[in-house]
Amino acid sequence: MNLASQVAWEGKVGDADLKIEIPPSGRIHAEWRTPAGTRSKVVDSIEQLERSVLFQLIIGQEGGSKVCEEVADAVALSLANRGPSTGRDPAAAPPPRRRARPGGPPKRRGGAGGSRGRRRR
């Protein structure tokens, strides 16, 4: 993570050490360490964080729903209190370029005349 990221929440969820940061882009970066290894996930919303990260961590943990609520509240508060972003808005990025069609030559574009025959004099 870069130095301008804001730590929204850090603590333990069951056996996992969880750290959630919010970089200037406004996305949510979660990183957690368990006995099985270290994982990370970048999401766009609190709902995605709950589905893809917190749900994995609270399965089988007692009091997991309370921790889930605490994390979601902390992230929502951090998102609401962050200042204006200095970076580019990822939603304003131009759409990706189309690739050539597989399995054939590119389409020919017709000219203004409409006919491809010989020119008449």
C-alpha positions, 0 to 999 in steps of 0.5 A, spaced: 500 500 500 502 507 498 503 511 504 497 516 503 492 510 504 488 511 511 487 505 515 480 504 516 480 498 521 485 493 524 485 487 529 483 480 529 477 476 526 478 469 530 485 467 528 486 472 522 489 479 523 485 483 518 487 490 516 483 494 512 486 501 508 483 506 504 487 509 498 486 516 495 482 512 489 477 510 495 477 503 493 477 498 499 484 494 500 483 488 505 489 484 507 489 478 512 494 473 515 491 466 518 495 460 519 494 458 512 497 464 509 496 471 507 491 474 502 489 480 500 483 483 496 481 490 493 473 491 493 469 497 491 464 497 496 462 495 503 457 490 501 463 487 497 467 487 503 462 483 507 461 478 501 468 477 499 472 478 505 468 478 512 464 472 510 470 468 509 473 470 516 467 469 520 465 462 518 465 458 525 467 464 529 463 466 535 461 473 535 463 474 528 457 478 526 459 483 531 466 484 529 463 484 522 458 490 524 464 493 527 469 493 521 463 495 516 461 501 520 469 503 521 470 503 513 463 507 512 466 512 517 473 512 514 470 513 507 465 518 509 471 522 512 476 522 507 478 528 503 477 530 496 481 525 492 488 527 488 488 522 483 484 520 477 477 517 478 478 510 476 470 510 473 472 516 469 477 512 465 476 511 457 473 504 455 478 499 453 480 498 446 476 493 442 480 487 439 480 485 432 475 479 431 478 472 432 478 468 426 478 473 420 480 479 417 477 486 420 471 488 417 471 493 411 469 500 412 464 502 406 466 509 403 461 515 402 459 513 395 456 506 397 458 503 391 465 499 390 465 498 382 469 502 377 468 510 377 464 512 371 466 518 367 
